[in-house]
Structures are given as structure tokens and as C-alpha cells.
Amino acid sequence: MRKYDVLIIGAGIAGLYAAMNLPRSKKVLVICKDVPWECNTFYAQGGMVTALDKDDIPLHIQDTIEAGAFHNNREAVEILSRTSLETTADIIAKGMEFDRDEEGRLLYTKEAAHSVGRIVHAGGDATGRYMHYFMMVQNKHELQRNTLVYDLLIENGRCYGVKATVNYRPSTIYADDVIIASGGVGSLYQYNTNSRTVSADIHGICVKKGIELADMEMMQFHPTVFVKTPYARKLLLTEALRGEGAHIVNEKGERFLFGYDERGELAGRDIVSRAIFNYKRQYKNEEVYLDFSMFDEARFHQRFPNITRTFASLGYRFPQQRVPISPAFHYAIGGIRSDMNGCIDGIEGLYVIGEAASTGVHGANRLASNSLLEGVVFAKRAVDFIMGKEQNTRQIPLFDEDYGNILHKDNDAAYKDRLRQVMWENVGIIRTKNGLHEAKNMIYDMKSKQIGRLLRLRLNTASAIVDAALRRKISLGTHYIEN
Ligand SMILES: Cc1cc2nc3c(=O)[nH]c(=O)nc-3n(C[C@H](O)[C@H](O)[C@H](O)COP(=O)(O)OP(=O)(O)OC[C@H]3O[C@@H](n4cnc5c(N)ncnc54)[C@H](O)[C@@H]3O)c2cc1C
């Protein structure tokens, strides 16, 4: 029998920082679905927010709450901002190299809706890749790839471990404490910037088990994404580009955003996303571009090497050439409801951190680059809680559910595509009551088909998003509903 003290589901920033903080004396296993770098953390570009100093904390809190449309849990925001001083210092002390100027001072950038530059970055625009590599090296516990969780073993209000396929074979892993760090829900949407591993399976298990999800209607769309690629993951053009002066223009080169919001490119992401969506709708899909031709070429290449390289391979020469953009799904604000220590109400031994969690920290809209910070801050708190609590080992019950097919080879692909299309068209940037009801019916219908368990889990999560959107009758933050 495989039994651990702590099992961590997910090897992104939240899972790895939790692992980094668990002592060697604990028997810990970190698992991930695919290769470890297939996660949203790896693809993060712009950077990680950190309060600059004690004096900046009130302003960071204010910016986060204003971006969140005052729907935030204030306690969570205060914890996030206050703890950032400690966690950023810890990461740097352990050897993480953020970008610095020639005198060795940390470089801070500014993104939309921040009052000041307070975002640290690494490798120019490759912050996620650098932080992920750093944490992979720092993690001293066992890490197992190709391990896909398809059930949480819960009985009488206690979690005992998981059922997972390990290299495609069903397997059981037991643990005293299980930390969910499985990220968001990107694969539910036709156009999304997320890693293919981020597909809402664990949220779907929670729906089935009656574990509460919160704020699921709050899904953030990023305005500047290159969607003209055949791959599921669409290419993000970091918000830092707009923060540092790039323009959003129409075919004629006009900056049309000022017709929607006086802040133009620097308005919040939901406002810019909706403006582009509406503009395209009004002008029959006229192309919209991100234009950075005003940037100095050498500086652009040094500041945004990742984007320069990726788009060069697609035939673009930056910064001279503008690039067509569209909004796309980006970040799940809602998630599995947790308290300030990652605990899930009513289930002993089960925790949730990172993008999978909903602490209420982001309110109705996430302030740019607060999520890498959320990953580290709440991972640390969950670990502190686990290390501080009384250990309470119990006899493991027998778990012998028959799950049927995990995948249904013939049917899943087509229904998965249909779901992604329905979510994009009916549960996307602009929603209507009729469109949401149509989505609800389609999802209900798909659940009655011959499909595999993983798709069923995705459908559970999709239902939770649609139901939450139907419950919220007025627009708030990222949830925008017409009529
Ligand atoms: C393109 C892009 C750019 C971004 N830029 C920024 C930025 O500049 N700043 C910022 O703060 N945020 C940014 N974000 C958001 C941020 O990257 C994420 O919110 C954050 O990295 C999430 O970390 P996480 O550890 O919660 O999850 P992830 O990093 O997504 O990791 C999820 C892990 O869970 C595993 N997993 C999932 N399901 C299962 C399962 N069923 N069984 C086993 N394992 C499973 C996956 O394999 C993976 O290891 C960006 C996101 C994207 C997509």
C-alpha cells in the first residue's frame, strides 16, 4: 500500500512552494498529470506582485479590491499583501533571480490597474518558467509525473487519498493530508491561454462530492491573445506590453479603446476584453491589433525575449510588426471554497491552494499578477497549518467504486470540443440569460451520453459555472450579462 504523510496534487507554483516548505522528515509526494512543466505557472510571463514595503501594503490592498469590484474577502487580501514581503524575501534568499538593473536593484514593472510598479519579473517576460525551474530544483521531495487524479477518497468527512491513473494504469495513493494544487479550468473554453493539463477535473470531483465551489461565474478573459494557431493553448501577449506603452488599434491604426473607457489600454482586463469583443461584433469581425512599433528594437528584445522568439517562429518581426489579437479565457477567479489556511469546510485532511482555490482574494476580478503571489502565500499557510495541527491517523476504509471508462475513446473528443465551443459562445465574455439556459441544456444532454469519467468531471464543473452565472442576475467584475 502506498501511503504518504502529505500528497500534493499539482506541480505548479502552489504545489511546489508547498513542497519546498514541508520538511524532509515528512513523507511527501507531489504528483502531476503530465510532464511537470505542463502547467500554467510555466507559461506565466509578466511577473509576480509584491508589496514594495510596509507603506505600499494599503495601496496594494486598495488596488486589489478596486480591481475585484469590491467583491473581495478583505481578510484574504490583507494576508496576501502583508505576507508578500515575507514570501518574496524567502524566495530571493533561497536563490531565485528576478531581473535587476545594473546597480543590482530589483526591477519592478507596472500592469493595468496597479497604482505603482510593484511586479517583479525574471528572464524579461519568462517569469513563470524561471520560477518553476527554481522551485523544481528546490523541491527535495518525490515528484511523480503522468499521474492523473480521477477521484478523491472521502468518507465520513475525512479524505484518505486519491484514485489516479499512473502511466494510464488505475492506482490508489493514500495520504494523511491531501493538498489540491491542480490549477484552474482553462480547457473548458475553446479559446484559452492555459496549459492543456488544466482541465477542471478536481473541481468536477468536488461537485460530485458536494464540496462547495465559490464565485464560479467569475472567469477572467485576457484581451491580448493571438488565437490564430491550431493548438488548444493560445499565445498570450503579456499585459506588461500595454503597461509599458503598446497600443491596441484597428485596421486603420486608430486607438479605438478610448471610445469605451477613458483609460484606454490601461483599463482593467475585463473592460478591454469586452471593448474588443464589442468592437469586433460591431464592425463584423474587423481585425484588432496590438501595436508596439513605438518600442526601441533592442530594448524590446531584451525586455520581451520570450515573445520575440515565439512569434519569430510564426513569421512575425517584433517590434516592427503589429499582431492580430482577440480576447481568450485566461484565469479562474472562482474555485474550491477554502478558508485562509487552505482548509475545506467539513472535510478533514483536504486542502486547496493556488488557482484551484477560492479564498475570495481576487473578488470579482483578479488584479494582474496577483496569482503567482497567491500561489506562494496560501501554499505557505496551508503547510503551516498542517505542520501545526495534531496528527490524527485513522483506519483506512475500503474504497471499491467501479468508475467505468476513464476515457471513452469514440465519443469524448467530439463532446469535449462541443463543450469548449458552448462555453466560449454562451458562457464567455458577454453572457445572456437565454445563452446560459441553452448551455445548461446542452451540458445536461451531454451528461446523458456514453462518455468517459474525465469528461463527466469537466461537465460537472461547466454546470457549476453556468449555474453560478445564472444565479448572478446583474453584471459584476468579469461576469457581464446583457438583458
Ligand atoms: C499564459 C499565462 C500567463 C500568465 N501570466 C501570469 C503572470 O505574469 N503573473 C501572475 O501572477 N499570473 C500569471 N498567470 C496565472 C498564473 O500563471 C496561474 O494562476 C498560476 O501559475 C497557477 O498556479 P497553480 O500552481 O495553482 O496551478 P498550475 O501552475 O496551473 O499547476 C497545476 C498543476 O496541477 C496538475 N493537475 C491538474 N489536474 C490534475 C489531475 N487531475 N491530476 C493530477 N494533476 C493535475 C497539473 O499537471 C499541474 O502540475 C498566467 C497564466 C497563463 C496561462
The ligand as a MOL file (V3000), in Angstrom:
LIG
                    3D

  0  0  0     0  0            999 V3000
M  V30 BEGIN CTAB
M  V30 COUNTS 53 58 0 0 0
M  V30 BEGIN ATOM
M  V30 1 C -0.1180 32.3120 -20.3250 0
M  V30 2 C -0.2920 32.6940 -18.8790 0
M  V30 3 C 0.3810 33.7980 -18.3720 0
M  V30 4 C 0.2280 34.1470 -17.0190 0
M  V30 5 N 0.9600 35.1970 -16.5200 0
M  V30 6 C 0.8860 35.4650 -15.1880 0
M  V30 7 C 1.7240 36.4620 -14.6160 0
M  V30 8 O 2.5390 37.0820 -15.2830 0
M  V30 9 N 1.6020 36.6920 -13.2800 0
M  V30 10 C 0.7130 36.0140 -12.4910 0
M  V30 11 O 0.6590 36.2620 -11.2780 0
M  V30 12 N -0.0660 35.0530 -13.0210 0
M  V30 13 C 0.0000 34.7590 -14.3400 0
M  V30 14 N -0.7880 33.7760 -14.8580 0
M  V30 15 C -1.6360 32.9810 -13.9470 0
M  V30 16 C -0.7400 32.0350 -13.1580 0
M  V30 17 O 0.2610 31.5370 -14.0060 0
M  V30 18 C -1.5390 30.8860 -12.5700 0
M  V30 19 O -2.6750 31.3600 -11.9110 0
M  V30 20 C -0.6870 30.1150 -11.5720 0
M  V30 21 O 0.5350 29.7610 -12.1590 0
M  V30 22 C -1.4400 28.8760 -11.1090 0
M  V30 23 O -0.5580 28.0900 -10.3550 0
M  V30 24 P -1.0710 26.7560 -9.7110 0
M  V30 25 O 0.1000 26.1630 -9.0100 0
M  V30 26 O -2.2990 27.0000 -8.9380 0
M  V30 27 O -1.5130 25.8360 -10.9620 0
M  V30 28 P -0.7190 25.3980 -12.2710 0
M  V30 29 O 0.5880 26.0510 -12.4030 0
M  V30 30 O -1.6560 25.5260 -13.4170 0
M  V30 31 O -0.4460 23.8420 -11.9940 0
M  V30 32 C -1.4880 22.9070 -11.9980 0
M  V30 33 C -0.8960 21.5310 -11.7520 0
M  V30 34 O -1.9400 20.6120 -11.4480 0
M  V30 35 C -1.7600 19.4110 -12.1810 0
M  V30 36 N -3.0690 18.7770 -12.3520 0
M  V30 37 C -4.2130 19.3140 -12.8370 0
M  V30 38 N -5.2110 18.4080 -12.8140 0
M  V30 39 C -4.6800 17.2800 -12.3020 0
M  V30 40 C -5.1900 15.9730 -12.0580 0
M  V30 41 N -6.4690 15.6640 -12.3300 0
M  V30 42 N -4.3560 15.0330 -11.5560 0
M  V30 43 C -3.0550 15.3290 -11.2970 0
M  V30 44 N -2.5160 16.5450 -11.5080 0
M  V30 45 C -3.3190 17.5020 -12.0110 0
M  V30 46 C -1.1260 19.8650 -13.4750 0
M  V30 47 O -0.4850 18.7710 -14.1060 0
M  V30 48 C -0.1530 20.9300 -12.9320 0
M  V30 49 O 1.0110 20.3070 -12.4660 0
M  V30 50 C -0.6470 33.4070 -16.1940 0
M  V30 51 C -1.3350 32.3090 -16.7200 0
M  V30 52 C -1.1590 31.9490 -18.0380 0
M  V30 53 C -1.8940 30.7620 -18.5670 0
M  V30 END ATOM
M  V30 BEGIN BOND
M  V30 1 1 1 2
M  V30 2 1 2 3
M  V30 3 2 2 52
M  V30 4 2 3 4
M  V30 5 1 4 5
M  V30 6 1 4 50
M  V30 7 2 5 6
M  V30 8 1 6 7
M  V30 9 1 6 13
M  V30 10 2 7 8
M  V30 11 1 7 9
M  V30 12 1 9 10
M  V30 13 2 10 11
M  V30 14 1 10 12
M  V30 15 2 12 13
M  V30 16 1 13 14
M  V30 17 1 14 15
M  V30 18 1 14 50
M  V30 19 1 15 16
M  V30 20 1 16 17
M  V30 21 1 16 18
M  V30 22 1 18 19
M  V30 23 1 18 20
M  V30 24 1 20 21
M  V30 25 1 20 22
M  V30 26 1 22 23
M  V30 27 1 23 24
M  V30 28 2 24 25
M  V30 29 1 24 26
M  V30 30 1 24 27
M  V30 31 1 27 28
M  V30 32 2 28 29
M  V30 33 1 28 30
M  V30 34 1 28 31
M  V30 35 1 31 32
M  V30 36 1 32 33
M  V30 37 1 33 34
M  V30 38 1 33 48
M  V30 39 1 34 35
M  V30 40 1 35 36
M  V30 41 1 35 46
M  V30 42 1 36 37
M  V30 43 1 36 45
M  V30 44 2 37 38
M  V30 45 1 38 39
M  V30 46 1 39 40
M  V30 47 2 39 45
M  V30 48 1 40 41
M  V30 49 2 40 42
M  V30 50 1 42 43
M  V30 51 2 43 44
M  V30 52 1 44 45
M  V30 53 1 46 47
M  V30 54 1 46 48
M  V30 55 1 48 49
M  V30 56 2 50 51
M  V30 57 1 51 52
M  V30 58 1 52 53
M  V30 END BOND
M  V30 END CTAB
M  END
